[in-house]
Amino acid sequence: MRIKTSILLITLLGVFGIQAQEKKWTLRECVEYALENNITIKQSELDIESASIDRLGALGNFVPSVSANGTLSSNTGANINPVTNAFETSTFTSFTTGVNVGLTLFDGLRNLRQLQRAKLNKLLSQYNLGKSKDDIALFVANSYLQVLLNKESLKVIEKQHEITLEQLQRTKDLVDAGVLPQGDLLEIEATSADELTRIVQAENAVQISLISLAQTLLIKDYESFDIAEQEYLVPGAEMLEKPVDQVMAKAREARYEVQIAEQNKLLAEKDLQLARGGYYPTLNAFFGYNTRWADNDFLSRGFTEQLYENDGFSYGLQLSLPVLNGFTTRANVKRNKISTKRAEFQLEQAQLDLDSNVYQAYLDAKGAAEAYEASLVSVKAQQRAYEYAKDRYDVGLTNAFDFSQSKFRLENAQSQEVQNKFDYIFKLKVLELYFGIKIADIKL
């Protein structure tokens, strides 16, 4: 019975192992996995946590500060009794304790500005996280499409090689029958050898692109990593039908680049307000309670009684006026004015860069669409030319070299069609991303 159980367990483990090795990653799975495990994104998430802590600290500035103290000491020789305040030459033990409360009533609104700054900084961290996710998702999508491109290119070469092998056998039969010269057979064999070399190169390109994608996902099992092979249809060109101004306007609202620059400008303005707060006075309120005990109290009162009878209170207001601090405040204000102006320029530059990038992406997608359409026409033309050359070769009206050249041109056209197809898909996805469509919502 144990043997059967062990065999069943081993069989199940083997099945599960095979299934794990045969996992095919979809684009959505790759993107989601990268968003969960990418180190840059994790660091951005830590920045948000840090910003939350800064906000908590800023809130704490509005809460009174409370501290308690206590001192137990033993004195020998000439000392002042803390209870009687008399100068004594003796050995005694004393205990003092107290509680102090402080509250800032006014500090040039710096506490308020600090809280506002903490909120702005947290929002900036969220924008940076969003941008990191978009960048990583787009990079993963590009790597994924590169694998698809290499696989499709490999299929094109392999399909052409199958045709070459068929033609090779046909040519060999015709040469043996004396219909075609030996040179035609050698030409076809050379073509076959060249295709085998390019097949090996294409297989290597597939493996290299898979490893690159796996590394992007932080997956170390390169050997079993693979993507799901499915038919990726060319998406519709609805995005290209939109006016470029509309795409730009949408990008200004949705893209994190401008939002980050805007937040940096607001932070610079807030820092300037904080620096100006150094010109204003600071008003603090304080309250204190203290009491004491000594074991040589001449009235021989008890511990609790002494603490009760020797307690005292202190309270009041403390005003601090800045008079001269070595021009530190003035220098900070001027320095932050420069930072604010720089942030304004950076925001303006970010808007200009975004408009330029959107316009470039629009033109790239449009050009890629036209190139793909042209490649479709080219493939059809080369397919007809190849069939014509094949028919002429079969009846001996053309030689093997001319026939191989026709076949080579067809293969190049098909390879170019594959490249143009995935180039168009990727550039269209980039344009959709600028339009505000998140990578997770983009469908291929």
N, C-alpha and C positions, 0 to 999 in steps of 0.2 A: 504493500500500500504506500509506504514511504517512497519507494522507487517511482511509482506512478505519479505521486504528488510532485516529486522533484522534476520529473520529465515535463509535467504540465507547467510548472513554474518556469523552467528554462525556456519552454516553447513560448509562453506568454511574454517573457522578457525579450526573447528574440524578436517577436512580432512588434512589440513596443519599440525596440531599438531600430528596427527597419523603418517603422512609421516615423520615428523621430528623424532618422537620416533622410527620409524622403520628403520632409516638409519643404514646401515651396512657398516662398515669401511673396505676398502681394505688395503692391506699392503702398497701400494704406497701412499694412502691417509694418513695413519698413519705416514709414514716417512716424507712426505711433511709437514704435520701439525706440527710435532715435530721440523722440521728444521726451521719453521717460528716462533714458539712460545717458544722454549726451552730457559731458562734463561741463561744457560752457553753459548749458541750460541750468544744470544744478548750481553752478556758481551764481547765476542770475537769480535763482530762487533764494539763495543765501543772502544776496543783496537785499531782497525784499524783507527777509526776516530781520536783517540788521536795521533796515529803515523803520521797521515796526518797533524795534527796541529804542531807536532814537526818538520816536514819537512818544513812547512811554516815558522816557527821560524828560522830554519837553513838558509833558503833562505834570510830571512830578514837581516842576518849578512852581506850580500853583498851589501845591499842598504845603502846609506848615511843616517846618523841620522840628523834630522832637528828639531830644537827647537826654539821657539819664546818666548820672555819675555817682560814684561812691568810693570813698577812700577809708581804709582801716590802717592805722599806723600806731606804732609804739615809740614813745619818746623817753629818753633818759637824760637827766641833767637839767640845765636851765632852758626852759621852753615856755611858750605862751599857751596856756590852757585854752583850747578852742571854745569851751563852754563859758568859762568865767572871764576869759580874756585877761586873766591875771598872769604875771610872770612868776613861774614856779621852778624850783629846783627839786625835781622828784622824777619818779618813773611812773608813767601813766599810759593808758591805751585810749585812743580816741577814734571816733567814727564820724565822718561827714558824708552827706548825700544830698542830691538835688536833681531837679528836672528843669530843663530849659526848652522853651518853645520860641521859634522865630518864624516870621512871615514877611515876605517882600510885598509891600503895598504898591510900590511904583519903582520901575527901573528903566524908564524911557521906553516902555512897551517892548523891551527886548524879550521877555518871557513869552509874550504873545507872538512876536515875530518868530521866535524859535519854534514854537508849536506849529505855526503856519508853514515854516520852512520844512519841518519834519514831514508834514502832510504832502508837500510838493515833492520832496525827495522820495517818498514812498511811491507816489504816482510815477515818478521818473523811473524808478526801479521796475515797476510793472511794465512800462513802455519798453524798457531795455529787454525785459524777459520776452515780451511779445515779438520784438525784432529778432532776438536770438532764435526763437522758435520758427519764425518765417524763414530766416536765413538757413537754418539747419534743414528744415523741411524742403526748401527749394534745392539745396545741395544734394540731399538724398534723392529727390525726384530726378535730378540731372544724372546722378550716378546710376540710378535704376534704368533710366532711358538709355544710357550708354551701354548697359549690359544687353538690353533688348536690341539695340542697334547692332552690336557685335554678333549676337545670335542670329539675327535676320541676315546679316552679311554672310555669315557662315553657311546658312541654308542656301543662299543664292549660289555660292561657289560649289557646294555639294551637289545641288541640283544640276548645275552645268557640267559637273564632272560625271554625273550619271549619263548625261547625254553624250559626253565625250567617249565614255567607255562603250556605249552602244555603237557610236560611229567608228570607234577603233576596231571593234569586232567586224563590223560591216566592211570597213576598208581592208582589213586583213583578208577577208573572204574574196573581195574583188581583186586584191593583189595576187592571191594564190591562184585565182582563175585567170590571171593575165589581163584583166580589164584595166587595172590602174597600175601605175609605176610604183616601184618600191619607195621612192621618195615621198609619196603621199602618206604611206604608212609611217615613215619616220617623222613626218611633220605632225601627225596626229599623236604619236607616242610622246613627242616633245611637249605638245600641248597638255597631255595628260599628266606628265611629270611636273610641269609648271603649276597645274591646278592642285596637285597633291601638296606641293610646297606652300601654296597660298592657303590651302585648307589647314595645314599645321599652324601657319601664322594666324589664321582667323581663330582657331581653337585656343591658341595662346592668348589672343586678345580677349576672348570671352573669359578665360580664367583670371586674367589680370584685372579685368573690370569687376568680376565677382569678388575678388579679394579686396579690391579698393572699396567696394560697397560694404563688405563685411567689416572692414576696418572702420569705416565711417559709423557703423552701427555698434562698434566695440564687440563684435562677435569674433571669437578666436578659432572656432571650428571652421576653417576655410574649406576643408575638403568636402564636407557634406552640405555646405551652404549653397543654395540655389534659389532662383526666383521662379514664380509661377509664369508659365508660358501661356499666353492667351492672345487672342487677336485684338490688337489695339487699333480701333478705327480712327481715321482722321476726324477730329472734332469739327463741328460747324464753325463757320466764320462770322457768327453773329457779333462777336466782339469787334471785329474789324469793320463792321458796318456802323459802329458808333462813331460820332465825331471825336477827333482826338482831344478837343477842348473838354468834352464831357468826361473822357477818361482822366485827363489831368485834374479836373475839379474833384472827381471822386478820389483820386490818389491823395490830394491834399487833405482830404477828410480822414482817409483810412490809414495812410502809411505812417509808420512809427518814426521815420526819419524826421519829419517836420514836427511831430508831437514831442519828440525828444528835444529838439532844438528849442521849441517853445517853452518846455519845462525848464531847460537850462537858463533861458532868459528870465523866467519868473524867479528862479533860484538866485540869480545874480541880483535882481532887483530887491529880493528879500534880504540878501546879504548886505546890500547898501543900506537898507533901513536899519538892520542890526548895528551896522557900524555907526550910523548917525545917532543911535540910542546912547552912545558913549558921551554925547554932549549934555545929556540930561542928568539931573540929580537922582539919587537912589534913596528911597524911603523904606525903612524896615521897622516892623513892630516886634517887640520881644517881651517875653514873660518868663520869670524864673521863680522856682521854689527851692528852698534849701533848709536843712536842719542838721543838728550835730549831737554827739554824745561823747562823754568821757567818763572813765571809771573812777576818777579822783574828784568828782564833783563834790564840793564841800557840803552841799545839802544832802548828799547821798541819795539822790533820786534814782528811780529805776530807769531801765533802758527806754521803754515806751514813753514814760513820763517826760524824760529829757527830750526825746525826739518831738514830742507834742509841744512842749513849752519853749523849745529853742528854735522853732521853725521861723521862716521869714519869706517874704515875697518881694520880687522886683519886677517892674514892668515899665514900659515906656516906648518911645519912638527914637529911631536913629536916622539922621539925615546926613547923606554924604554928597558933597558938591564937588564935581570935577573942576579943578582950577588950572592945573598945568601938569601934564603927564608926558612931557618930552615930545609933544606933537604926535603922540601915538594915534590918538583918535582921528586927528586931521589926516594923517597918512593913510589910515585904514579906509576912511571915507573916499579919499582920492583914488586909492587902489581899487576899491569896489566900483567906483564910477567907471574906471577903465574896463573892468571885467564885465560890467553891464553893457557897455558899448560894444565890446567884443562879442558878447552873446547875441546882441542885436544883429551884428554883421553875420554871425554864424547862422542865425535863423534865416536871414535873407539869402545866404548862400545855399542853405539846405533846401529852400523853396525853389531856387533857380536850378539846383542840381536835380531835384525831383522832377521838375518840368522837363529838363533835358533828358533825363533817363526814361521818363514815360514816352516822350516823343521818339527817342531812339528805339525803345522797345516796340512801339507802334510800327515804326518803319521796318524794324527787323522782322516782326511777325508778318507784315504785309509782304515783304520781300521773300520770306520763307514760303509763304503761301504761293506766290507766283512761281518760285523755283520748283516747288513740288508739282504744281500743275504742268510746268514745262517738262519736268522729268517723266510725267505720265505720258505726255505726247511723244517724248523721245523713246521711251520703252516700246510704245506701239510701233513707231517707225522702225526701230532696230529689230523688233520681232518680225516685221514683214520682210525686212532686208535679209534677215537670217534665214527665214523660210525660203525666200527666193534663191539665196546662195546654196542652201541645202539641196533644193530641187535641181539646180544646175550641177552641183557636185555629184549627185546621185546618178546623173546621166552622163557624167564625164565632160561637161562643158566648162568646168572651172577646176583649178587645182586645189590641193589640200591647204596650201598657205592662204589663199584668198578666202577659202571657207573658214579657216581658223580665225582669220582676222575679223570676219563677220560675226562669228560666235563670240569673240573677245569683246567686240564693241557692244554686243547685246548684254553680255555679263556686266560690263562697266555701266551701262545704262540702268540695269536693274539694281546694281549696288548704289548708284547715285540716287535712284528713287527711294531706296530704303533710308539712306542718310538724310535726304531732303524731308522725308516723312517725319522722322523723329526730331529733326531740327525744327520743323514747323510746329510739331506738338509742344516741344519744350518752350519755344519762344511765345507761343500763344498762351501757355500757362503762366509765363512771366507777366504778360500783359494782363491776364485775368487777376493775378496777384496784385498788381498795381491798382486795378479797379476795385479792390477790396474783397475779392473772393478768397477766402482762406484756403490754404493747401488741403486741409482736411475735407473741404467741400468741393474741391476740384475733381472732376471725373474725367478719366481717360477712356 
